[in-house]
Amino acid sequence: MLLEYGIPFEERNVSENREFMIEMVEKSGQTFAPTFDIDGEVLADVGADEVEAYLKEKGVIKGL
């Protein structure tokens, strides 16, 4: 979904990198993925629809 809107992002595989997992847990307080950190706002264990709704609410995207 982020690619569709041309939004740059960094994907981190928390199941293969212990440091990434620790960082995710520290930021979100949980171990579920995916977890998004969008300008310091953490969206934990969410799907594309929830991320899209958040980005629309914040005015980052308007829709396709």
ZINORCOR-V984118 format. One record per backbone hydrogen bond with DSSP energy under -0.5 kcal/mol. CO is the residue of the C=O (numbers start at 1). NH is the residue of the N-H. If there is no record, write none. Layout:
[[CO;NH] [CO;NH]]
//
This chain:
[[1;5] [2;7] [3;6] [6;8] [9;11] [12;14] [13;16] [13;17] [17;21] [18;22] [19;23] [20;24] [21;25] [22;26] [23;27] [24;28] [25;29] [32;45] [34;45] [34;46] [36;38] [36;43] [37;39] [38;41] [40;42] [41;38] [41;43] [42;44] [43;36] [47;51] [48;52] [49;53] [50;54] [51;55] [52;56] [53;57] [54;58] [55;60] [55;61] [56;59]]
//
